[in-house]
Amino acid sequence: MELFLILKIIFVIGVAIALYAVARNLDIIRIILIYWKDLILRK
């Protein structure tokens, strides 16, 4: 049971770090998505 609790805490911390990284790089992600959309729609 303790192992499950530890894994859950690690998972929550990982999700928080991932969300923080995405929030910090939203402008870069938006530029990449616009570039992909232009590549797909140009063909």
Backbone hydrogen bonds, N-H to C=O, Kabsch-Sander energy under -0.5 kcal/mol:
donor,donor_aa,acceptor,acceptor_aa,energy
5,L,1,M,-1.9
6,I,2,E,-2.5
7,L,3,L,-2.6
8,K,4,F,-2.2
9,I,5,L,-2.2
10,I,6,I,-2.5
11,F,7,L,-2.3
12,V,8,K,-2.3
13,I,9,I,-2.3
14,G,10,I,-2.4
15,V,11,F,-2.5
16,A,12,V,-2.2
17,I,13,I,-2.4
18,A,14,G,-2.4
19,L,15,V,-2.6
20,Y,16,A,-2.2
21,A,17,I,-2.4
22,V,18,A,-2.4
23,A,19,L,-2.5
24,R,20,Y,-2.0
25,N,21,A,-1.3
26,L,23,A,-0.8
29,I,25,N,-2.5
30,R,26,L,-2.6
31,I,27,D,-2.0
32,I,28,I,-2.2
33,L,29,I,-2.5
34,I,30,R,-2.4
35,Y,31,I,-2.2
36,W,32,I,-2.4
37,K,33,L,-2.5
38,D,34,I,-2.3
39,L,35,Y,-2.1
40,I,36,W,-2.5
41,L,37,K,-2.6
42,R,38,D,-1.5
43,K,39,L,-0.7
43,K,40,I,-0.5
